[in-house]
Amino acid sequence: MKNNGLFKAGATVLCVSLAAGGAAGWYFGSYTKDFKVTKGDIFSEVYKGDFYEALPYDDYLSVGAVPTEQNIFDIRDYGASPDSRNNRDAVQTALDKAAQNGGIVLVSGGRYVTGSLKMGGNTTLFIEKDAALVASHEQSDMELGCLLFCEDAENITLTGGGAICGEGNFYSLAPKYEPKTEPFEDTLGVWEMRQEYRKRVRFAAENKYGNLVRLVRCNTVTIENFMLQNSAAWTLELNGCDGVQIRDFVIDNNRHVANTDGIDVAGSSNVEITHCFVSTGDDGIVLKNSKSLGVQAAMENITVRDCKVSSCTNAFKIGTETSFDVQNVLVENCEFFLDDIYPGGVSGISLESADGARVQNVTVRNIQMRGEACPLFISLNNRNRDKDFDLAGALENITVENVIAEDAEIPVIITGTKDLTVRNVTLRNFDVRYAAGEDYYDYRPFVPAYDDTYPECNRMRNLNAYGLFARYADGVKLENFTVVPREDTKRGGIRLTEVENFESN
């Protein structure tokens, strides 16, 4: 009888354990599987809310005067016509002659459809305001994997006040839902916000061609008084470049086309980005440095100043591809926002090392943000994507100061792992205010470290602190750090786990 009793008790425990395990599997599974449209026809229709309607073009773009002291190669002289199905041969001829002789390729008098183009050194591409080079809708015309490609060249300039247009909505699938231009009636958790955004994403169709403008190992690059529009993927990629000046520059993308990063500074150094407006679906201005991108050198001296960024994901980000070192980064006097479509942006500032990079000496200051779920996400982990840099990463000497953030959903997050410690972070003059509505209760007693996966703040869900959630860190200092939560919150202000040398005043 005792044995039977033990068996029954054991069976009961087993059943409860199995039920709990099954429930846990369902629960955690429901929070790890992202929604994605994977098939269907090309969907070119543009919805209200796809583009940012209040973009102040005239604050950034002007009518430029064509320099007359240089050789001028007008694409119309080589047969280009706004009525042609594809002007690639004419435009490429003008680019080739400019590379051979030095000079200006002039695009004037309309919108010119073209396939992939290759630009050489000592060349200025001057597209007049209200003129444009426009991507062909035929994948076969885009064999370089981008519209404009430049490799191993010097003295490159894009200017004139006009645009290069990627026609991204002709290379993507239909979203499940149209854009949402009014707030949700109920407060959503950040994971639910993530899925609501993804249900509005136009994921890539089979004909997707790649990035819009790609500059590889180019030196002395100037992009000024210029616009990139409606990219099908990354918009501007600076890969292994040195000496880049970007100013008076606009990115105006369909904010629901997938993977449309704005400016990707990939393994490039001595880059200054000033007075730009970036409106896009994926990360706004992002620094990357990894073997998978064909870059195998440290990058340094990156400045972002006086920029406005409206992104559905992360406005400014370091990561996620981070195998090689990143240092001496300054971001200042910028505005990060997403307040005209919902559910809003993922983060205002995201600083990550995931693949072995030492990311250090980063200063972010004088930032205003609104509609960003997480004001600041600092993450060090060991995804080790390239499999060559196990436990090699570092994230240290970070200062973020003079920040005003409105409509937050989750706290500032600083997270390392048991094996990798975030070091020396100062947060100074922080003013964070939560979005209106009832607080969202989803505060797990245990939050996984996500130490070998893609890091993202909304993967951690609504944490059990409203001000700061920090773990595996050494040397965290708060100075004048103020957070106003929702009135009904049940969270504490600060939660620390394995944090040494913490100061708050």
C-alpha positions in Angstrom: 0.0 0.0 0.0 2.8 2.4 0.8 4.4 1.7 -2.5 1.0 2.4 -4.2 0.7 5.6 -2.3 4.2 6.6 -3.3 3.4 5.7 -6.9 0.3 7.8 -6.8 2.1 10.8 -5.2 4.9 10.4 -7.7 2.4 10.2 -10.6 0.7 13.3 -9.3 4.0 15.2 -9.1 4.9 13.9 -12.6 1.6 15.1 -14.1 1.9 18.5 -12.4 5.5 18.7 -13.6 4.6 17.8 -17.1 1.7 20.2 -17.1 3.9 23.0 -15.7 6.6 22.1 -18.3 4.0 22.1 -21.1 2.6 25.5 -19.9 6.1 26.9 -19.6 7.0 25.6 -23.1 3.9 27.3 -24.5 4.5 30.5 -22.5 8.1 30.9 -23.4 7.5 29.7 -27.0 4.8 32.3 -27.4 7.4 34.9 -26.4 10.2 33.7 -28.8 8.4 33.2 -32.1 8.1 36.3 -34.2 5.4 36.9 -36.7 6.5 37.0 -40.3 4.9 37.0 -43.7 6.9 34.6 -45.9 5.0 34.2 -49.2 2.7 36.0 -51.5 2.8 38.4 -54.4 4.7 41.7 -54.7 2.7 44.4 -53.0 3.4 47.9 -54.3 0.5 49.8 -52.9 1.4 52.6 -50.5 -0.7 53.2 -47.4 -1.1 56.3 -45.3 1.5 56.0 -42.6 4.1 54.2 -44.7 6.0 57.5 -45.2 6.5 60.2 -42.7 4.3 63.0 -44.0 5.7 65.9 -42.0 9.3 65.5 -43.2 10.7 69.1 -43.6 12.6 68.6 -46.9 13.4 72.3 -47.4 15.3 72.4 -44.0 17.8 69.9 -45.5 17.7 70.2 -49.3 18.2 73.2 -51.5 18.7 74.0 -55.2 22.4 73.4 -55.8 24.5 75.2 -58.4 26.5 73.0 -60.8 30.2 73.8 -60.5 31.2 75.1 -64.0 34.9 74.8 -63.5 34.8 71.0 -63.7 34.1 68.6 -66.5 30.4 68.0 -66.8 29.0 64.8 -68.2 25.2 65.2 -68.7 23.5 61.8 -68.8 21.1 63.2 -71.5 24.1 63.7 -73.8 24.6 59.9 -73.7 20.9 59.0 -74.5 19.2 59.2 -71.1 15.5 60.1 -71.2 12.8 60.1 -68.5 10.7 58.2 -70.9 13.1 55.3 -71.3 12.4 52.0 -69.5 16.0 51.7 -68.5 18.7 54.4 -68.8 21.5 52.3 -67.2 23.7 52.3 -70.3 23.5 56.1 -70.7 24.1 56.8 -67.0 27.0 54.2 -66.8 28.7 55.8 -69.8 28.6 59.2 -68.1 30.0 57.7 -64.8 32.8 55.9 -66.7 33.8 59.1 -68.5 33.8 61.0 -65.2 36.0 58.4 -63.6 38.5 58.5 -66.5 38.7 62.3 -66.6 37.5 63.5 -63.3 34.3 65.6 -63.2 30.6 65.8 -62.6 27.9 63.5 -63.7 24.7 65.6 -64.1 21.2 64.3 -63.6 18.7 66.9 -64.6 15.3 67.3 -66.1 13.3 64.4 -64.6 13.3 60.9 -63.1 15.4 58.4 -64.8 14.8 54.6 -64.4 18.0 52.6 -64.2 19.5 49.3 -63.2 22.7 48.9 -61.1 25.4 51.5 -61.6 29.1 51.5 -60.7 30.8 54.8 -59.7 34.5 55.4 -59.9 36.8 57.8 -58.1 37.2 61.6 -58.5 33.5 61.8 -59.4 30.7 63.9 -58.3 27.2 62.6 -58.9 25.1 65.8 -59.1 21.4 65.2 -59.1 19.4 68.4 -59.3 16.5 69.0 -57.0 13.3 67.4 -58.3 15.4 65.0 -60.4 16.2 61.4 -59.5 17.7 58.1 -60.4 15.0 55.5 -59.9 15.5 51.7 -59.4 14.2 49.5 -62.2 11.4 47.1 -61.1 13.2 44.2 -62.8 15.4 42.2 -60.6 17.6 41.3 -63.6 18.6 45.0 -63.9 20.0 45.0 -60.4 22.8 42.5 -60.7 25.2 44.4 -58.5 22.9 43.9 -55.5 22.4 47.7 -55.1 21.5 50.6 -57.2 24.8 52.6 -56.8 28.0 50.8 -56.1 31.5 52.3 -55.5 34.5 50.3 -54.5 38.2 51.1 -53.8 37.8 54.7 -54.9 38.7 58.2 -53.6 37.1 61.6 -53.8 33.4 60.6 -54.1 30.6 63.2 -53.8 26.8 62.9 -53.9 25.1 66.2 -54.1 22.7 68.5 -55.9 19.5 68.4 -53.9 18.0 65.5 -55.8 17.4 61.9 -55.0 18.2 58.2 -55.6 15.0 56.2 -55.3 15.0 52.5 -54.5 11.3 51.6 -55.2 11.3 49.3 -52.1 7.6 48.6 -52.2 8.1 46.9 -55.6 10.4 44.3 -53.9 8.3 43.4 -50.8 5.3 41.4 -49.8 1.9 42.5 -48.5 1.8 43.2 -44.7 -0.9 41.5 -42.6 -2.2 44.8 -41.4 -2.2 48.4 -42.7 -0.2 51.0 -40.7 -1.8 52.1 -37.4 -2.1 55.9 -37.2 -3.9 56.0 -33.9 -2.7 54.8 -30.5 -3.9 51.4 -29.2 -6.8 51.6 -26.8 -5.1 49.3 -24.3 -1.6 49.3 -23.0 0.5 46.6 -24.8 3.5 44.8 -23.5 6.6 45.4 -25.4 6.6 41.9 -26.8 3.0 42.4 -28.1 4.2 45.8 -29.5 7.0 43.9 -31.3 4.5 41.6 -32.9 2.0 44.4 -33.8 4.8 46.1 -35.6 5.9 42.9 -37.5 2.3 42.4 -38.6 2.6 45.7 -40.5 6.1 44.9 -42.0 6.5 44.3 -45.8 8.9 41.5 -45.7 11.2 40.8 -48.7 9.9 39.3 -51.9 12.0 36.8 -53.8 13.0 39.6 -56.3 14.6 41.8 -53.6 17.9 43.2 -54.9 19.7 44.5 -51.8 21.0 47.8 -50.6 20.4 51.2 -52.3 23.9 52.8 -52.1 26.9 50.8 -51.2 30.4 52.3 -50.8 33.2 49.8 -50.1 36.7 50.8 -49.0 36.3 54.4 -50.3 38.3 57.4 -49.0 37.3 61.0 -48.8 33.5 60.8 -49.3 31.1 63.7 -49.2 27.4 63.3 -49.2 25.7 66.7 -49.0 22.4 68.2 -50.0 21.1 64.8 -51.1 18.3 62.4 -50.6 17.8 58.6 -50.6 14.3 57.4 -50.9 12.2 54.2 -50.6 15.0 51.7 -50.2 14.4 48.0 -50.5 17.0 47.1 -47.8 19.9 49.0 -46.2 19.8 52.5 -47.5 23.4 53.8 -47.3 26.2 51.4 -46.5 29.6 52.8 -45.7 31.8 49.6 -45.6 35.4 49.9 -44.7 35.5 53.6 -45.7 37.7 56.4 -44.2 37.1 60.1 -44.1 33.3 60.5 -44.7 31.4 63.7 -44.4 27.5 63.5 -44.5 25.5 66.7 -44.0 22.2 68.2 -45.1 21.1 64.7 -46.0 17.6 63.0 -46.0 16.5 59.4 -45.9 12.8 59.1 -46.7 11.9 55.4 -46.6 8.7 53.4 -46.6 8.7 52.7 -42.8 7.2 49.2 -43.2 9.7 47.7 -45.7 11.9 45.2 -43.8 15.6 45.7 -43.1 15.7 49.3 -44.3 18.5 50.5 -42.0 19.2 54.2 -42.7 22.9 54.8 -42.5 25.1 51.8 -41.8 28.6 52.7 -40.8 30.3 49.3 -41.2 33.9 49.1 -40.2 34.4 52.8 -41.3 36.5 55.4 -39.4 36.6 59.2 -39.3 32.9 59.6 -40.1 30.9 62.7 -39.4 27.2 62.8 -39.8 25.7 66.2 -39.3 22.2 67.8 -39.8 20.4 64.8 -41.3 16.8 63.6 -41.2 16.4 59.8 -41.3 12.9 58.3 -41.5 13.0 54.5 -41.9 11.6 51.2 -40.9 14.7 49.5 -39.4 17.6 51.0 -37.4 18.2 54.7 -38.1 21.9 55.3 -37.8 23.8 52.2 -36.9 27.4 51.2 -36.4 28.5 47.7 -37.3 31.9 46.0 -37.6 32.1 42.3 -38.3 33.8 39.6 -40.4 30.4 38.7 -41.9 30.2 42.2 -43.5 33.7 41.8 -45.1 35.3 44.1 -42.5 38.2 43.0 -40.4 39.6 46.2 -38.8 38.8 48.4 -35.8 36.7 51.5 -36.4 37.0 54.8 -34.6 36.1 58.5 -34.5 32.4 58.5 -35.4 30.4 61.7 -34.8 26.6 62.0 -35.2 25.4 65.6 -34.5 22.2 67.6 -35.0 20.2 64.7 -36.6 16.5 63.8 -36.4 15.8 60.1 -36.6 12.4 58.4 -36.9 12.7 54.7 -36.8 10.4 51.8 -36.1 13.2 49.9 -34.3 16.3 51.6 -32.9 17.1 55.3 -33.6 20.8 55.1 -32.9 22.5 51.8 -32.5 25.9 50.2 -32.1 25.5 46.6 -33.2 24.5 44.0 -33.7 27.3 42.7 -36.0 30.2 43.6 -33.7 33.3 41.4 -34.1 36.0 44.1 -34.3 36.6 47.1 -32.0 34.5 50.3 -32.0 35.8 53.3 -30.1 35.6 57.1 -29.8 31.9 57.6 -30.7 30.1 60.9 -30.1 26.3 61.4 -30.6 25.0 64.8 -29.6 22.1 67.3 -30.1 19.8 64.8 -31.7 16.1 64.0 -31.7 14.8 60.4 -31.8 11.1 59.8 -32.3 8.2 57.8 -33.6 4.9 59.4 -32.7 2.7 59.3 -35.7 2.4 55.5 -36.2 2.0 52.8 -33.6 3.2 50.9 -31.6 6.2 53.2 -31.7 9.9 52.7 -31.7 11.9 49.9 -30.0 14.7 52.1 -28.5 16.1 55.5 -28.7 19.7 54.5 -28.0 21.0 50.9 -28.2 24.7 50.2 -27.5 25.7 46.6 -28.0 28.7 44.2 -28.3 27.6 40.7 -29.2 30.3 39.1 -31.4 33.6 39.9 -29.7 34.1 43.6 -30.2 35.5 46.0 -27.6 33.1 48.9 -27.7 34.5 51.7 -25.6 34.6 55.5 -25.1 31.1 56.3 -26.2 29.4 59.6 -25.4 25.8 60.3 -26.1 24.4 63.7 -24.9 21.7 66.3 -25.4 19.1 63.9 -26.7 15.3 64.4 -26.9 13.2 61.3 -27.6 9.5 60.4 -27.7 7.7 57.3 -28.6 10.7 55.1 -27.9 9.8 52.1 -25.7 13.2 51.8 -24.2 15.2 55.0 -23.7 18.6 53.3 -23.4 19.6 49.6 -24.0 23.2 48.6 -23.1 24.0 45.0 -23.9 27.1 42.9 -23.8 26.8 39.2 -24.7 28.5 36.3 -26.5 26.5 35.6 -29.6 29.9 35.2 -31.4 28.4 35.1 -34.8 31.7 34.7 -36.6 32.7 31.8 -34.2 36.2 33.4 -33.9 35.8 35.7 -30.9 34.5 33.6 -28.0 34.1 35.7 -24.7 36.3 38.4 -26.3 33.8 41.3 -26.1 33.8 44.4 -23.9 31.5 47.4 -23.4 33.1 50.1 -21.3 33.5 53.8 -20.6 30.0 54.8 -21.6 28.5 58.3 -20.8 24.9 59.1 -21.6 23.8 62.5 -20.4 21.2 65.3 -20.8 18.4 63.0 -22.1 14.7 63.8 -22.1 12.5 60.8 -23.0 8.8 60.8 -23.2 6.3 57.9 -23.7 8.6 55.2 -22.4 7.4 51.6 -21.7 10.4 49.9 -20.1 13.4 51.0 -18.0 16.9 51.8 -19.0 18.6 48.4 -19.3 22.3 47.6 -18.7 23.0 43.9 -19.1 26.1 41.7 -19.3 26.4 38.0 -18.7 28.1 35.9 -16.0 31.2 35.8 -18.1 31.1 39.3 -19.6 30.8 42.5 -17.4 29.7 45.9 -18.6 32.1 48.5 -17.1 32.0 52.2 -16.3 28.6 53.5 -17.3 27.6 57.0 -16.3 24.0 58.2 -16.7 23.7 61.9 -16.0 20.7 64.3 -16.2 18.2 61.7 -17.3 14.5 62.6 -17.3 12.2 59.7 -18.4 8.4 59.8 -18.4 6.2 56.8 -19.2 3.4 56.7 -21.7 -0.1 57.3 -20.6 -2.4 54.4 -19.8 -2.4 51.6 -17.3 0.9 49.9 -16.5 1.5 46.5 -18.1 2.2 43.7 -15.6 4.6 41.1 -16.9 7.4 41.1 -14.5 9.2 37.8 -14.4 11.1 36.9 -11.3 13.8 35.4 -13.6 14.9 37.1 -16.8 17.1 34.9 -19.1 20.5 36.3 -19.8 20.1 35.8 -23.6 23.9 35.4 -23.5 24.3 33.8 -26.9 21.4 35.2 -29.0 20.5 38.3 -30.8 20.2 41.0 -28.2 17.2 43.3 -28.2 15.4 45.1 -25.4 11.9 43.9 -26.2 13.1 40.3 -26.0 13.4 41.0 -22.2 9.8 42.1 -22.0 8.3 44.4 -19.4 10.8 44.2 -16.6 10.3 44.4 -12.9 11.7 47.9 -12.5 10.6 51.1 -14.1 13.8 53.1 -13.9 16.9 51.0 -14.2 17.4 47.2 -14.7 21.0 46.4 -14.4 22.9 43.1 -14.1 26.5 41.9 -14.5 28.0 45.4 -14.4 30.8 47.2 -12.6 30.9 50.9 -12.1 27.4 52.2 -12.8 26.9 55.8 -11.7 23.5 57.7 -11.8 23.6 61.5 -11.4 20.3 63.4 -11.4 18.4 60.3 -12.8 14.6 60.9 -12.7 11.9 58.5 -14.0 8.2 59.1 -13.7 6.3 55.8 -14.1 2.6 55.2 -14.6 0.6 56.0 -11.5 -0.5 52.4 -10.9 2.9 50.7 -11.4 3.8 47.8 -9.1 7.4 47.9 -10.1 10.3 49.2 -8.1 12.4 52.0 -9.3 15.8 50.2 -9.6 16.7 46.5 -9.8 20.3 45.4 -9.6 21.7 41.9 -10.0 25.5 41.2 -9.7 26.3 44.9 -10.0 29.4 46.2 -8.3 30.4 49.8 -7.5 27.0 51.3 -8.0 26.5 55.0 -7.2 23.4 57.1 -7.3 22.9 60.8 -6.3 
